[in-house]
Amino acid sequence: MGDGTMRETGTPELLCEVRERVATITFNRPEAKNALTMDMKEAIYCLVRALEDDPGVGCLLLTGAGTAFSAGGDTKRMQKEGKPPVMEDRQRQLRWEHELPRMLHRSSKPTIAALPGAAAGAACSIALSCDLRVASEKAFIITSFLRLGLSGDYGGTWFLTQLVGPAKAREIYFTADRVDAATCLELGIFNRVVPAEQLAEEAFGLAARIAAGPPIATRWMKANLNRALEADLETCLRYEADRMVRGALTDDYVEAVAAFAEKRKPEFEGR
């Protein structure tokens, strides 16, 4: 990428660069297909939480170094460690880990996953928890959990059911088959599929376009869309009407109307 500001993450296994109001977060273990270590899990949790409060960031873009998004949990480590020694410890760990998909889903900033290749297991769930997914033609998802004798985590069952409906989500989980890029596009799991060499440019361009929008309106729009997954029509209409009235009182609304009339690009300040 370049020309951006690198943010400290606490580990070289996770990188973060902020450019044009886009925070690009990169899983950085290409030699292990970006399999998730505890350091990576802790780092991305802390990073996403910090970026939520950063007014200089308008969109989060998650990707992986090399040829994979992430292979998910580190199965070599799992084999070495065996069963968790204390069930309560594992439950606490899972509650902590599950904050990440919740934060990505409920963040006031739009989130995008850019998939150069495999998104497996927990990483598949993380990609599904983002608002949008842009993928290489070589990308695929695979839930993997059944193959490991596990039932699934990171909210993947909820996110996939919302995207493709209950019957297809159950098929994907019960079979643990890989779902290729073309099928993911057809099912609505991927928003865009592009040649591998165009992925970084396409994903960043989309993220930068979204990040350049009015921050208040974007935040409320995402909240409206999230609410539509759970609330009834009347509730959604009330919230939409409230945010429309409040939105017309912002400086960004005045700037947008002026820019439209003057046929120029608006300059939003989030006020």
C-alpha positions, -999 to 999 in steps of 0.1 A, spaced: 0 0 0 23 28 12 19 65 19 -2 57 50 4 57 87 13 24 104 -4 18 137 11 -3 165 -7 -36 171 16 -52 196 26 -80 172 41 -84 138 15 -110 131 -11 -82 127 -5 -50 106 -26 -19 104 -22 10 80 -45 41 79 -47 59 46 -75 80 32 -96 73 63 -94 36 57 -78 13 84 -64 -17 65 -59 -46 90 -38 -74 77 -34 -109 92 3 -114 87 13 -150 90 15 -159 53 38 -189 59 9 -204 80 -19 -191 57 -25 -165 84 -38 -191 110 -49 -172 141 -27 -172 171 -37 -159 206 -15 -129 200 -34 -121 168 -68 -126 184 -59 -103 213 -43 -77 190 -72 -74 165 -97 -72 194 -78 -43 210 -72 -27 176 -108 -27 164 -119 -14 198 -94 15 195 -103 23 159 -140 26 168 -131 58 187 -108 72 161 -124 101 142 -97 98 115 -110 64 104 -142 60 85 -140 23 73 -122 -9 84 -107 -32 58 -96 -67 69 -74 -88 47 -47 -114 48 -11 -114 36 -2 -138 8 -27 -162 -7 -52 -166 21 -75 -145 42 -69 -169 71 -70 -206 77 -88 -199 110 -76 -215 142 -41 -229 144 -48 -266 142 -11 -275 149 -14 -257 182 -47 -273 189 -32 -308 184 -3 -299 207 -25 -285 235 -53 -311 233 -84 -306 254 -87 -274 275 -76 -283 310 -105 -263 326 -138 -259 309 -145 -226 327 -112 -212 313 -122 -221 277 -156 -205 282 -141 -173 294 -117 -173 264 -146 -178 240 -166 -150 255 -136 -127 250 -130 -139 214 -167 -134 206 -164 -97 212 -146 -93 179 -175 -103 155 -199 -84 177 -177 -53 174 -173 -56 137 -210 -61 132 -221 -33 155 -193 -9 148 -204 26 138 -179 23 109 -186 1 79 -164 -30 77 -151 -49 47 -133 -82 43 -110 -86 13 -104 -123 7 -73 -133 -15 -80 -170 -8 -93 -193 19 -114 -180 48 -118 -210 71 -134 -217 104 -132 -188 128 -118 -166 100 -148 -175 78 -170 -163 107 -149 -131 110 -153 -124 73 -191 -130 75 -194 -106 104 -182 -77 82 -207 -56 63 -192 -64 29 -169 -90 13 -148 -85 -18 -130 -116 -30 -104 -129 -54 -115 -155 -80 -93 -179 -60 -111 -172 -27 -134 -196 -9 -151 -201 24 -152 -233 45 -167 -236 79 -143 -265 89 -157 -269 124 -174 -303 118 -141 -317 106 -125 -308 139 -153 -322 160 -166 -287 169 -199 -269 165 -187 -234 154 -180 -200 169 -174 -163 162 -211 -159 153 -208 -176 119 -240 -196 122 -260 -164 128 -242 -143 101 -244 -170 74 -281 -177 82 -288 -140 78 -270 -140 44 -283 -171 27 -312 -184 48 -315 -213 72 -315 -242 47 -284 -232 28 -266 -222 59 -272 -256 75 -260 -274 43 -228 -254 44 -222 -261 81 -233 -298 81 -212 -307 51 -182 -285 58 -176 -284 21 -157 -255 6 -178 -229 -12 -160 -213 -42 -160 -177 -51 -185 -180 -80 -210 -198 -57 -204 -173 -29 -212 -145 -53 -244 -162 -65 -255 -168 -29 -248 -132 -19 -220 -141 5 -195 -122 -16 -205 -87 -29 -178 -87 -56 -154 -112 -71 -124 -99 -90 -92 -112 -105 -65 -118 -78 -43 -91 -91 -71 -65 -88 -83 -74 -53 -63 -50 -32 -71 -20 -55 -108 -30 -58 -113 -35 -20 -94 -4 -10 -112 17 -36 -146 6 -22 -134 12 14 -121 47 6 -153 56 -12 -173 46 19 -149 63 43 -152 96 24 -190 97 31 -207 117 58 -197 100 91 -229 107 110 -252 96 82 -231 65 76 -232 56 113 -270 59 115 -275 41 82 -255 11 94 -275 12 127 -308 12 106 -296 -18 85 -286 -37 116 -319 -30 133 -337 -43 102 -323 -78 110 -340 -80 143 -368 -54 147 -403 -51 132 -412 -26 105 -429 -1 128 -398 1 150 -375 6 120 -397 33 106 -396 52 139 -359 51 141 -355 60 104 -377 91 108 -359 102 139 -325 99 122 -337 117 91 -349 147 112 -317 148 132 -296 144 100 -311 175 85 -298 195 114 -261 185 108 -235 207 91 -228 177 69 -263 179 55 -259 216 47 -225 209 30 -239 180 10 -268 201 -3 -245 230 -12 -220 207 -29 -248 190 -49 -261 224 -61 -225 237 -69 -216 204 -86 -185 198 -65 -173 171 -41 -185 176 -6 -162 179 24 -177 163 54 -165 170 90 -188 147 109 -208 175 125 
